[in-house]
């Protein structure tokens, strides 16, 4: 009687396994899952059928692995399958996200080429890139402050409107500057990367990054350019903390920036004081050497890549003020916490990831 009762769940498990295998075969034929995932699932459910027909298989595994009982064997197998499934889904999600970002960026750059086809052919010495999201109250003032300096060299101002929901794009256009419009917010890293891609089209001698919130004094652009042209420097950081400064920030941001700056210095051998500054200059010839993957926060990855690729890096003290309008990317505690997690990803990207053919094609 007991044996007949045990047969029922065995048959049920076998039937369920066969149904799942049939479903897997169907969706594999439809190319909705990859070969690796299909193979792992087929092995797992075939093993389930085999164990249902002959439970002694587990005893053999127990003997060879010195585990205590069948439950441990099944638990280990199940955990292995779950980990692989989660890993596969993570890779798939990352690829989908990467393709989406590439589509947004490519569309924006293609539109830029069509809109400014007559202007982009003009040779320039410097490209000043301003990345902006919801900065309608400050973007016009930043552009005006740059133009008020009346530089002797030829330059263009490029605004990367990163999915703003306010009037940032229209104000930039009214100021008669170059504008690249992301229809979706990619993040500070994604916007900066788009600026570098456009720089590859315009081919200036030097690329300057400056924030749209008005905290950076554009008068230091000349000093940055002088460092690159006269001292043969490849990349210059405009530090908010190089010397005593009136720049004010929250204690947690100040400590965080100090910690990660020292971490980067320890990893690379640099002597920076402000790795997270949005004020920097880089020689056009070295753009490919600082290519980064991160779409959100990217400063740590950029610094590590620059150092590892042998760029000559310098830093100058700058005057900065606390933003008068809008909110910092770290205005919420969850943003600050996610940044700390993102740092690990940046370090991994800098050490192990290389540019893919699709990403290379975008800059050509």
PyMOL commands that set and color helices and strands:
alter all, ss='L'
color gray80, all
select helices_A, chain A and resi 2-29+35-53+56-65+70-115+139-147+168-174+188-202+218-230+251-268+284-290+299-308+333-352+357-362
alter helices_A, ss='H'
color red, helices_A
select strands_A, chain A and resi 126-132+155-162+178-182+206-211+235-239+280-283+313-317
alter strands_A, ss='S'
color yellow, strands_A
deselect
rebuild
show_as cartoon
